[in-house]
Amino acid sequence: MATITRYRVTWDFPNGGPGVSTFYATGSTVAADLQTFFNAIKQRIPIGVTAKYDGVSELIEVETGTLQSASTSGTAWNVAGTGTGTWAAGVGASVKWITGAVVYGHRVTGRTFLAPLNSFSYDGFGTLDSSAMSEFATAAAALTASSTSEFSVYTRPKPAPGGIGPDRPGVVSAVVGSSVADKVATLRSRRT
């Protein structure tokens, strides 16, 4: 059975619960690329907010989604935000990870929310500032380019639609590009 590695980057806030950004890769060198990605955007992350990778990754069986093991995968790192100004929790930007795959009749894409961001990341029209968008797009393109053979989107397994036919196993699709939309992304609790 094929496996994929899951990396979790925790966003620590001065007040409120931590956030988590989840990334997938078929290899074990993406942790360092993720650190480079977060370092490239740290001036947009508010002071007091830290993106952290604890150095532990999880190996997942692709077809079933079963956790196989956890292991050290790269060096643990912290990237502290250096963005000045005010900020609102749960509000930020979104990076779309593009693949060339179609799975179960749908084009496969992934998404990473970058939240919170400092107030200088927004323009007077309530959308992302053009320089912030450019920085996010450049960092995302660099992550995609440095991890082309590894950085992936994972389509989790799920039951057959309506219970008719075989279940749908998980699928891995390589990331080949990225985009950042000129709009503000909002994180919501499942309870709201």
Summary of the structure (lengths in Angstrom):
residues: 192
radius of gyration: 17.2
end to end distance: 38.2
largest distance: 54.0
contacts: 590
relative contact order: 0.22
helix: 20%
strand: 44%
